[in-house]
Amino acid sequence: MEKVDLTDKQKKARRSRSVALGIVLAVLAVLFYVVTIIKIGPAVFDRTM
C-alpha cells in the first residue's frame, strides 16, 4: 500500500474542516432539541413523575 504524506497546510485545512463540521453538528443538535421543546410546549415541565 502506498502512503500519502500530507503537508502541514493540508493537515491544518483538514483540522479546520473537522472542527467546523463538529460545531455545525453540535448547533444542529441543540437547535433540534430547542425546537422540540418549543413544539411540545411548557406542559412538558408540568408532568408528575
N, C-alpha and C positions, 0 to 999 in steps of 0.2 A: 504494500500500500504506500502511496505517495503522501507525504505530509506537507501541508501548506502552512508556511510561516507568515503570520500577519505582521504588518508594520505597526509601529506604535500609534500612528494616526488611525489605522483601521481598527485597532483594539479600542481606542478611545471612542471612535464613532459607534462601534458595536455596544460598548458600555452605555453610551448616551442613549441609544435607541432602547436598550433594555430598561434603563431607568424610566424613560418616558413611557414605555409600554406598561410598566408596573404602576406608575402614577395614574395613567388613564384607566387601568383596570380597577384600581382602588376607588377612584372617583365614581366610576360606573356602579360599583357595588354599593357605595354609600348612597348614590342617587336612587337606585332601585329600592333600597331599604326605606329611604325617606318617602318616596312616592307611595310605597306600600302602606306605610303608617298613615299617610295623609288620606289615602283612599279608604282604609278601614275606619278611620276617624278616631276621635278621642274615646269612644266607647271601649276600645281595646284595653284601656287602663282601668276601667271600672269593673272588670270581671272579678268574681270571687274565686279564690284558688282552692 
